Amino acid sequence: MLQYFDFHASLFSSWSIERYEQEGNAHFLIMKAILKDNSRIEIRDYVFLNGNRKYSYHWMEENGQLRFRWDNAPHWIEIETAPHHIHCGENNTPESSLVNNIEDLLNWIELWFDRKHE
């Protein structure tokens, strides 16, 4: 899993692993990073021994204002991709999201930067 961060190293100014544990196919990751535009991202990704997952990817502006947050909290069951969803900025209503793992997240962020600089 950590190889994705090396592959997308150009996205980051710095990053640190706050906690990482792996046992078989289960893992527990907490990571914080500064991206190349000085925005910040906090990643929490858990895969439990029974295969269940819980994640939250919280991307903030430099001043702490929410840019995007992806998670799989089960309280938005009406969303097409439930429980996976994205919160965009200050909009309180989440939207459907196909981002549900770190590889998808980093690919999405890279595309976002590419589109922003076109």
ABEGO torsion letter per residue (X at the ends): XAAAAAAAAAABABBBBABBBBBEABBBBBBBBBBAAGBBBBBBBBBBAAGBBBBBBBBBBAAGBBABBBBABAABAABAAOABBBBBEABABBBBBABABAAAAAAAAAAAAAAAAX
